[in-house]
Amino acid sequence: MRTRIFKINPENIDSESIKECASILRSGGTVAFPTETVYGLGANALDDKAIEKIFKAKGRPSDNPLILHVHSFHEIEKYAGSIPGIARTLAHFFCPGPLSMILEKKPVVPDSVTGGLPTAAFRIPSNEIAHALIEASALPIAAPSANLSGKPSTTDGSHVIDDLYGKVDAIIDAGRSEIGLESTVIDLTVTPPEILRPGGISFRELKMIIPDVRKAFAGDINTAPKSPGMKYRHYSPESPLIIVRGSVSATAGMINDLLIENPSAGVLCSDETMSLYNSENKISAGSRENPSEIASNIFNALRLFDKTGVTAIYCEYFDIGDLEEAVMNRLVKASENIVVID
């Protein structure tokens, strides 16, 4: 497949490129595009054949639901069934932005998008390129993250090209994503509402609006997942990832002991702790004083380790406040739950 690359400056959006990509979507093609969270691989959410192309390009299980990206709450009303009042309240506070709301779907939304479930996840991205593409296509765009299934999510246009060139019709390269973690997913079809995936909107922020909101991050392997990221192997680098949790000194001591046995391993750490490790293969995700920086760099760091060929990655536990749950949710999944506690 010939993949067209569109380099678009987010500060000066090329409307002609947006129109061409929108035309590809309307004709049943696939377009990888930037959002404020991570890059998405989009197709017409109302076209079964187009949706099949997403699963084929990613190597993604067909019962793993996709998120519908729309440009306004009015568009959600066109494709969602019963909409509780709390959905409008959440949209008022957090949309456009990194929040996906699970609602009952109307029959017009095909089962291929929802993994056969009667519900669908809806999101209004704040990224201006994504917004322009959705509006120009005049379609709801179904999109998972624009990476090969199981690999770290793509937070830079170059990551998308590495994973999906030759597998999709077009890629919009607009540089780095702002947030670098997927959206928070909240299920509004249950009482009380449940957070199925932590992300850019924290539990604390949602609890201010919905005092009885609950966390339900773990997926049951025997049932269809209601949200992306709940059931299958996700975010994993090529080398084994091992998380070490403890005090700063205990973590550094344990990782340095592990490095004696495995000197070709890498270390994922922070600016404040980088000097503590006896390794040439160490990458800082950023400063612990800047949680957003760490969140935005996690997937990029895992992909950098893939390019270095390290034999393993030893990773600090990032205790960074509101974003801790989202960051560590991704890293624990990437490690396939290998966490060493000192």
PyMOL commands that set and color helices and strands:
alter all, ss='L'
color gray80, all
select helices_A, chain A and resi 15-26+48-58+73-79+85-94+111-114+128-137+157-164+203-209+248-261+274-276+291-308+321-334
alter helices_A, ss='H'
color red, helices_A
select strands_A, chain A and resi 4-7+31-33+40-44+67-69+99-104+119-123+141-143+170-173+184-187+194-197+214-215+241-245+266-269+282-284+313-316+339-341
alter strands_A, ss='S'
color yellow, strands_A
deselect
rebuild
show_as cartoon
